[in-house]
Amino acid sequence: MPTAKENRTLVIEGDLVRVERTVVEREVKTGDFIAEIARLQPLDTGPLPQGCVWYCRCESEKNRVVSVYVIERPAGMQPIRLKTTPADTEEVIKDLVLSWPITLWFVRCIGDAIQDLHIVCTQAPVADEGRDTKLHGLLMPNQYDLGQGAVCLGNLVLKDGVPLVRRVEELVRQTVESLWNSDLMPAFDDTGITGLDDWAEHSAANPEFHTQIKFPEHDQQTVGAMLEDLLDWPE
């Protein structure tokens, strides 16, 4: 550890003279100083949404706070409601139960406003491999970019005047329970299933059927890559 440095300075003010002694206890590089501040400063995220396994935030060049909540839902049998007919025809709704893998719900916010939602799936909990957790596309409709992009939220409505963390929870709940439709249906080639009906049929016979589905690799291959992409909000 560097030894303390002592400086003596003679100060004349009017008809008074004084000797000041300055002790420099420690010197560090600017970069080390910033890291030291980060180390000593307590991290307080505030309340987090239920099931939140990761939280990131940064400040953009225009001083806007960009934050991402990652909600993990365990694998299991997931009931969904699916509208299979076009908007201008009489509704035909199917009730399906699918063997879902572990899903991660990335909710991106700007300030106190929710911007978008991305759903992916994994083979293991995030706690096992952290930022290196491999991501796969969830073979569900209503996702842009052939299942690689944000969820089309349609007519989902979140209450005003509710804390952000509660709105994040409500967004996930409403999306799961919403009426899915056949828009933006993913391609099922080389996945081991021909569609959602086939998925439901196999799930009824085997609640662990999701382990046999070949979910496509996600463009953002890992949790870390997804977080970096979402935090890089275009100005």
TORMI-489677 format. One record per residue (C-alpha): z, y, x. Coordinates in pm, 1 decimal, padded with zeros to 6 digits. Last residue first. Layout:
<pts>
{pt {Z,Y,X}}
...
</pts>
This chain:
<pts>
{pt {-02959.8,00736.4,-03157.4}}
{pt {-03023.7,00364.4,-03141.0}}
{pt {-02705.2,00152.4,-03163.3}}
{pt {-02650.6,-00057.5,-02851.6}}
{pt {-02329.7,-00202.1,-02995.1}}
{pt {-02527.6,-00457.9,-03195.1}}
{pt {-02726.7,-00583.3,-02897.0}}
{pt {-02424.2,-00603.6,-02667.1}}
{pt {-02228.1,-00791.3,-02932.6}}
{pt {-02511.5,-01038.6,-02990.0}}
{pt {-02549.1,-01104.2,-02617.4}}
{pt {-02176.8,-01169.4,-02580.8}}
{pt {-02167.8,-01403.7,-02879.1}}
{pt {-02451.0,-01603.1,-02725.3}}
{pt {-02825.1,-01668.6,-02765.8}}
{pt {-02930.4,-01344.1,-02928.4}}
{pt {-03266.3,-01478.0,-03046.2}}
{pt {-03072.0,-01751.1,-03226.2}}
{pt {-03144.2,-02115.7,-03156.5}}
{pt {-03263.5,-02302.7,-03463.3}}
{pt {-03019.3,-02522.2,-03659.2}}
{pt {-03100.7,-02887.3,-03601.3}}
{pt {-02903.8,-03041.4,-03888.8}}
{pt {-02704.6,-03355.8,-03813.2}}
{pt {-02368.5,-03182.0,-03765.4}}
{pt {-02425.4,-03002.5,-04097.2}}
{pt {-02399.0,-03342.1,-04268.5}}
{pt {-02022.0,-03348.2,-04226.0}}
{pt {-01958.4,-03361.4,-04603.6}}
{pt {-02186.6,-03668.7,-04620.1}}
{pt {-02329.9,-03799.0,-04949.0}}
{pt {-02309.4,-03467.3,-05133.6}}
{pt {-02422.7,-03291.2,-04817.6}}
{pt {-02742.1,-03495.7,-04805.8}}
{pt {-02839.0,-03380.6,-05155.1}}
{pt {-02736.0,-03019.7,-05084.3}}
{pt {-02952.0,-03000.2,-04770.6}}
{pt {-03246.8,-03150.2,-04958.9}}
{pt {-03207.6,-02884.8,-05228.5}}
{pt {-03176.4,-02613.8,-04961.7}}
{pt {-03500.5,-02708.6,-04790.6}}
{pt {-03692.0,-02980.9,-04608.9}}
{pt {-03410.8,-03094.9,-04382.1}}
{pt {-03404.4,-03232.3,-04026.1}}
{pt {-03456.8,-02894.1,-03865.5}}
{pt {-03806.9,-02951.5,-03723.8}}
{pt {-03969.4,-02727.4,-03986.3}}
{pt {-03719.2,-02566.7,-04224.0}}
{pt {-03868.8,-02216.9,-04214.3}}
{pt {-03634.9,-01952.7,-04351.8}}
{pt {-03654.5,-01811.3,-04707.0}}
{pt {-03691.8,-01433.9,-04699.9}}
{pt {-03662.3,-01412.0,-05079.0}}
{pt {-03563.6,-01734.2,-05257.1}}
{pt {-03245.4,-01592.0,-05405.4}}
{pt {-02872.3,-01585.7,-05330.2}}
{pt {-02641.2,-01482.3,-05613.4}}
{pt {-02330.9,-01358.2,-05437.0}}
{pt {-02019.3,-01561.6,-05356.5}}
{pt {-02070.3,-01576.2,-04980.5}}
{pt {-02198.5,-01218.7,-04966.6}}
{pt {-01915.6,-01090.5,-05184.9}}
{pt {-01649.8,-01248.9,-04964.6}}
{pt {-01802.8,-01121.1,-04640.1}}
{pt {-01838.3,-00768.2,-04777.1}}
{pt {-01486.5,-00777.9,-04923.3}}
{pt {-01334.3,-00859.0,-04585.5}}
{pt {-01529.3,-00575.2,-04422.7}}
{pt {-01425.9,-00343.0,-04705.6}}
{pt {-01061.6,-00435.7,-04646.4}}
{pt {-01096.6,-00356.3,-04275.8}}
{pt {-01256.5,-00020.5,-04359.5}}
{pt {-00967.9,00095.8,-04576.5}}
{pt {-01064.1,00145.7,-04945.1}}
{pt {-01151.4,00490.4,-05079.7}}
{pt {-01490.7,00376.8,-05201.3}}
{pt {-01536.1,00026.0,-05340.7}}
{pt {-01807.7,-00195.8,-05198.8}}
{pt {-02124.2,-00269.0,-05397.3}}
{pt {-02364.8,-00555.9,-05333.5}}
{pt {-02702.1,-00483.2,-05493.6}}
{pt {-02926.8,-00627.8,-05224.1}}
{pt {-02736.4,-00698.8,-04904.6}}
{pt {-03040.9,-00820.7,-04712.4}}
{pt {-02865.1,-00986.4,-04419.5}}
{pt {-02949.7,-00858.3,-04074.7}}
{pt {-03190.7,-01032.6,-03842.1}}
{pt {-03265.7,-01375.6,-03699.8}}
{pt {-03325.9,-01559.1,-04026.8}}
{pt {-03701.0,-01512.8,-04020.3}}
{pt {-03670.9,-01148.2,-03913.0}}
{pt {-03461.2,-01046.9,-04213.9}}
{pt {-03200.1,-01264.2,-04382.9}}
{pt {-03208.4,-01324.7,-04760.1}}
{pt {-03245.2,-01703.1,-04731.4}}
{pt {-03012.8,-01948.3,-04554.6}}
{pt {-03075.6,-02171.9,-04254.7}}
{pt {-02801.4,-02019.3,-04038.7}}
{pt {-02955.4,-01923.8,-03704.4}}
{pt {-02781.2,-02057.1,-03398.5}}
{pt {-02541.1,-01899.8,-03150.8}}
{pt {-02394.4,-02046.6,-02832.4}}
{pt {-02040.2,-01933.1,-02744.1}}
{pt {-02054.9,-01768.0,-02401.0}}
{pt {-01855.1,-01464.5,-02515.4}}
{pt {-01557.2,-01688.9,-02593.6}}
{pt {-01607.9,-02057.5,-02512.1}}
{pt {-01336.0,-02242.0,-02705.0}}
{pt {-01185.7,-01951.0,-02901.5}}
{pt {-01528.5,-01885.9,-03054.3}}
{pt {-01495.6,-02207.0,-03254.5}}
{pt {-01753.0,-02480.8,-03185.2}}
{pt {-02101.6,-02576.7,-03304.3}}
{pt {-02198.3,-02224.4,-03401.1}}
{pt {-02355.9,-02041.7,-03694.3}}
{pt {-02500.8,-01695.6,-03742.4}}
{pt {-02466.7,-01426.1,-04007.3}}
{pt {-02551.1,-01058.6,-03943.1}}
{pt {-02418.8,-00771.4,-04154.2}}
{pt {-02520.2,-00405.8,-04155.2}}
{pt {-02410.5,-00043.1,-04145.4}}
{pt {-02051.4,-00031.7,-04272.5}}
{pt {-01918.9,00324.8,-04269.2}}
{pt {-01591.2,00442.3,-04113.7}}
{pt {-01744.2,00549.1,-03782.2}}
{pt {-02062.9,00351.1,-03753.4}}
{pt {-01990.7,-00008.7,-03848.1}}
{pt {-02144.8,-00344.8,-03757.9}}
{pt {-02021.6,-00660.5,-03930.4}}
{pt {-02095.6,-00981.6,-03738.5}}
{pt {-02018.1,-01284.6,-03955.9}}
{pt {-01976.5,-01603.7,-03758.9}}
{pt {-02023.3,-01939.8,-03931.2}}
{pt {-01883.5,-02281.9,-03847.4}}
{pt {-02120.7,-02535.9,-04001.3}}
{pt {-02196.2,-02549.6,-04372.7}}
{pt {-02222.4,-02870.5,-04575.1}}
{pt {-02390.0,-02727.0,-04882.6}}
{pt {-02288.2,-02728.8,-05248.4}}
{pt {-02561.9,-02607.8,-05480.9}}
{pt {-02548.0,-02437.3,-05819.9}}
{pt {-02901.2,-02356.0,-05924.6}}
{pt {-03001.1,-02052.2,-06125.4}}
{pt {-03321.6,-02014.6,-06325.0}}
{pt {-03359.8,-01657.1,-06441.0}}
{pt {-03641.0,-01568.4,-06677.5}}
{pt {-03925.4,-01398.2,-06496.9}}
{pt {-03981.4,-01054.5,-06340.5}}
{pt {-03740.6,-01108.9,-06048.7}}
{pt {-03910.1,-01428.3,-05931.5}}
{pt {-03736.6,-01764.1,-05994.8}}
{pt {-03510.6,-01977.1,-05774.0}}
{pt {-03181.1,-01793.9,-05810.1}}
{pt {-02930.8,-01972.0,-05590.1}}
{pt {-02555.3,-01996.8,-05637.4}}
{pt {-02362.6,-02129.5,-05341.8}}
{pt {-02074.1,-02372.3,-05301.1}}
{pt {-01974.5,-02428.7,-04936.3}}
{pt {-01847.5,-02765.1,-04811.2}}
{pt {-01684.9,-02705.0,-04476.7}}
{pt {-01707.6,-02550.2,-04132.5}}
{pt {-01460.3,-02274.7,-04058.7}}
{pt {-01529.6,-01903.6,-04117.1}}
{pt {-01519.8,-01667.0,-03821.2}}
{pt {-01532.5,-01290.7,-03870.4}}
{pt {-01668.0,-01076.4,-03587.6}}
{pt {-01601.6,-00703.6,-03632.0}}
{pt {-01835.3,-00462.4,-03453.0}}
{pt {-01767.4,-00095.7,-03382.9}}
{pt {-01985.6,00206.4,-03306.9}}
{pt {-01798.6,00535.8,-03270.9}}
{pt {-02034.3,00832.2,-03275.8}}
{pt {-01998.7,01074.8,-02986.9}}
{pt {-02371.9,01151.6,-02971.3}}
{pt {-02410.6,00944.3,-02655.0}}
{pt {-02247.2,00655.3,-02838.9}}
{pt {-01882.4,00561.0,-02825.7}}
{pt {-01784.2,00196.2,-02803.3}}
{pt {-01613.0,-00065.5,-03013.0}}
{pt {-01557.6,-00439.0,-03004.2}}
{pt {-01354.2,-00678.8,-03219.2}}
{pt {-01345.4,-01055.9,-03199.5}}
{pt {-01182.7,-01341.4,-03391.6}}
{pt {-01149.7,-01168.4,-03730.0}}
{pt {-01048.9,-01429.0,-03989.1}}
{pt {-00878.6,-01174.0,-04213.9}}
{pt {-00988.8,-00824.8,-04121.2}}
{pt {-00804.7,-00647.5,-03838.0}}
{pt {-00515.0,-00403.2,-03866.3}}
{pt {-00493.6,-00150.1,-03579.9}}
{pt {-00686.7,-00217.8,-03264.5}}
{pt {-00411.1,-00094.9,-03034.5}}
{pt {-00469.3,-00146.8,-02663.0}}
{pt {-00185.4,-00002.1,-02456.2}}
{pt {-00302.4,00229.4,-02173.7}}
{pt {-00184.0,00103.5,-01835.0}}
{pt {-00486.7,-00107.9,-01755.7}}
{pt {-00736.8,00142.4,-01894.2}}
{pt {-00573.4,00420.4,-01690.2}}
{pt {-00590.5,00198.3,-01381.7}}
{pt {-00961.3,00130.2,-01439.6}}
{pt {-01025.9,00504.4,-01457.3}}
{pt {-00831.9,00557.0,-01134.7}}
{pt {-01017.5,00274.2,-00962.1}}
{pt {-01346.5,00445.6,-01041.5}}
{pt {-01213.6,00777.3,-00909.4}}
{pt {-01095.9,00618.9,-00586.1}}
{pt {-00721.6,00593.0,-00534.0}}
{pt {-00455.2,00803.7,-00365.2}}
{pt {-00080.1,00746.5,-00395.4}}
{pt {00250.5,00922.6,-00353.0}}
{pt {00114.1,01263.0,-00266.4}}
{pt {00424.7,01473.5,-00200.9}}
{pt {00391.1,01849.7,-00223.2}}
{pt {00650.0,02074.4,-00054.0}}
{pt {00658.0,02441.6,-00133.8}}
{pt {00802.3,02701.2,00103.0}}
{pt {00884.9,03033.2,-00049.6}}
{pt {00832.1,03395.1,00036.2}}
{pt {00929.0,03679.2,-00191.0}}
{pt {00836.7,04048.3,-00150.0}}
{pt {00527.1,04015.6,-00364.4}}
{pt {00440.0,03646.6,-00392.0}}
{pt {00399.8,03467.5,-00059.3}}
{pt {00357.2,03086.3,-00064.3}}
{pt {00392.1,02875.8,00249.2}}
{pt {00269.9,02517.8,00186.6}}
{pt {00411.4,02191.0,00309.3}}
{pt {00222.3,01866.8,00254.7}}
{pt {00364.7,01515.3,00234.6}}
{pt {00161.6,01196.2,00215.7}}
{pt {00301.2,00870.4,00078.0}}
{pt {00209.7,00551.9,00261.3}}
{pt {-00089.0,00346.8,00143.2}}
{pt {00000.0,00000.0,00000.0}}
</pts>
